[in-house]
Amino acid sequence: MSHLPKPDAKARTLLDTLVEDALETPASEIREDITATGGNPVSIATEMRARALELLLQSRKARLVHARGQLRQATTRRSPAASARNAGRIRQKLRELVSGNESFANGRLAVAFRKGVTQSDNDVLSLWQDLVELGAVTDDDLQD
């Protein structure tokens, strides 16, 4: 009995056969069959389209959730020191780099503030991460 296909293989074969048969059947014949059994071809098509779109949306949401999880893991693994970063220390280090080191960005680094007031801690941390990724600074620069 080991030569018999598995139930999943049987189901897949049956599904493939049904799909093949449906593709070979003219649309007019399918509409006639549906109408003969008391169905409404237009409403069935509408329901099928809505279900297909719903499945597509669910699939895309699942892929997005998965991608976000991978991004979080990659971010966590990328820089263990990133979680220990202190926005106040980064502000101080950025001031030192920009004002005291003309070779840093050839003395042409400018930082814009939102609404002209100050940068939030998240903005400062993000700026530092950008500079780390560019190779302009390292987290070791934050050590005294």
C-alpha positions as CSV (number, residue, x, y, z in Angstrom):
1,M,0.0,0.0,0.0
2,S,3.0,2.3,0.2
3,H,2.6,3.0,-3.6
4,L,-0.7,4.9,-3.1
5,P,-0.4,8.6,-3.2
6,K,-0.7,10.5,0.1
7,P,-4.1,12.2,0.8
8,D,-2.5,15.6,0.2
9,A,-1.3,14.4,-3.2
10,K,-4.7,13.0,-4.0
11,A,-6.4,16.3,-3.0
12,R,-3.8,18.3,-5.1
13,T,-4.5,16.0,-8.1
14,L,-8.3,16.4,-7.8
15,L,-7.9,20.2,-7.4
16,D,-5.6,20.4,-10.5
17,T,-8.2,18.3,-12.5
18,L,-11.1,20.6,-11.4
19,V,-9.1,23.7,-12.3
20,E,-8.1,22.3,-15.6
21,D,-11.8,21.3,-16.3
22,A,-13.0,24.8,-15.3
23,L,-10.4,26.5,-17.6
24,E,-11.5,24.4,-20.5
25,T,-15.2,25.1,-20.0
26,P,-16.6,28.1,-21.8
27,A,-17.9,30.9,-19.5
28,S,-21.3,30.8,-21.1
29,E,-21.6,27.1,-20.1
30,I,-20.6,27.8,-16.5
31,R,-23.2,30.7,-16.3
32,E,-25.9,28.3,-17.7
33,D,-25.0,25.6,-15.1
34,I,-25.1,28.2,-12.2
35,T,-28.4,29.6,-13.4
36,A,-29.9,26.0,-13.9
37,T,-29.1,25.3,-10.2
38,G,-30.8,28.5,-9.0
39,G,-27.6,30.5,-8.5
40,N,-26.8,34.0,-9.6
41,P,-23.6,34.1,-11.7
42,V,-23.0,37.8,-11.1
43,S,-23.3,37.6,-7.3
44,I,-21.1,34.4,-7.2
45,A,-18.5,36.2,-9.3
46,T,-18.7,39.2,-6.9
47,E,-18.3,37.0,-3.8
48,M,-15.4,35.2,-5.4
49,R,-13.7,38.4,-6.3
50,A,-14.2,39.8,-2.7
51,R,-12.9,36.6,-1.2
52,A,-9.8,36.6,-3.5
53,L,-9.1,40.3,-2.5
54,E,-9.5,39.4,1.2
55,L,-7.1,36.5,0.9
56,L,-4.6,38.8,-0.9
57,L,-4.9,41.4,1.8
58,Q,-4.4,38.8,4.5
59,S,-1.3,37.5,2.7
60,R,0.2,41.0,2.3
61,K,-0.5,41.8,6.0
62,A,1.2,38.5,7.1
63,R,4.2,39.4,4.9
64,L,4.4,42.9,6.4
65,V,4.2,41.5,10.0
66,H,7.0,39.0,9.1
67,A,9.2,41.7,7.5
68,R,8.7,44.0,10.5
69,G,9.8,41.2,12.8
70,Q,12.9,40.5,10.8
71,L,13.7,44.2,10.7
72,R,13.4,44.4,14.5
73,Q,15.6,41.3,14.9
74,A,18.2,42.7,12.5
75,T,18.2,46.1,14.3
76,T,18.7,44.4,17.6
77,R,21.5,42.2,16.4
78,R,23.2,45.0,14.4
79,S,24.3,47.2,17.3
80,P,24.1,46.0,20.8
81,A,25.5,49.3,22.0
82,A,22.6,51.1,20.3
83,S,20.2,50.3,23.2
84,A,22.7,51.8,25.6
85,R,22.9,55.1,23.7
86,N,22.1,58.2,25.6
87,A,20.5,61.1,23.7
88,G,22.1,63.7,26.0
89,R,25.5,62.2,25.5
90,I,25.0,62.1,21.8
91,R,23.9,65.7,21.7
92,Q,27.1,66.7,23.5
93,K,29.2,64.6,21.2
94,L,27.6,66.0,18.1
95,R,28.2,69.6,19.4
96,E,31.9,68.7,19.9
97,L,32.2,67.1,16.5
98,V,30.5,69.9,14.6
99,S,32.0,72.9,16.4
100,G,35.5,71.6,17.3
101,N,36.5,69.5,14.3
102,E,36.7,71.2,10.9
103,S,37.7,67.9,9.3
104,F,34.4,66.4,10.3
105,A,32.3,66.6,7.1
106,N,34.8,69.2,6.0
107,G,33.2,71.6,8.5
108,R,30.1,71.7,6.4
109,L,27.7,69.7,8.6
110,A,24.5,71.5,9.5
111,V,21.6,70.1,11.5
112,A,18.1,71.4,11.1
113,F,15.7,71.5,14.0
114,R,12.0,70.8,13.7
115,K,10.0,73.9,14.2
116,G,13.2,75.7,14.9
117,V,13.3,74.6,18.6
118,T,15.3,71.5,19.3
119,Q,15.6,67.9,18.2
120,S,13.7,65.2,20.0
121,D,15.7,62.3,21.6
122,N,14.4,60.1,18.8
123,D,15.8,62.5,16.2
124,V,19.1,62.6,17.9
125,L,19.3,58.9,18.1
126,S,18.3,58.5,14.5
127,L,20.9,61.1,13.4
128,W,23.6,59.2,15.3
129,Q,22.6,55.9,13.8
130,D,22.7,57.5,10.3
131,L,26.2,58.8,11.1
132,V,27.3,55.3,12.3
133,E,26.0,53.7,9.2
134,L,27.9,56.2,7.1
135,G,31.0,55.5,9.0
136,A,31.4,59.0,10.2
137,V,31.3,58.0,13.9
138,T,31.2,54.9,16.0
139,D,29.5,54.0,19.2
140,D,33.0,53.9,20.7
141,D,33.1,57.7,20.2
142,L,30.5,58.0,23.0
143,Q,32.9,56.5,25.5
144,D,34.9,58.9,27.7
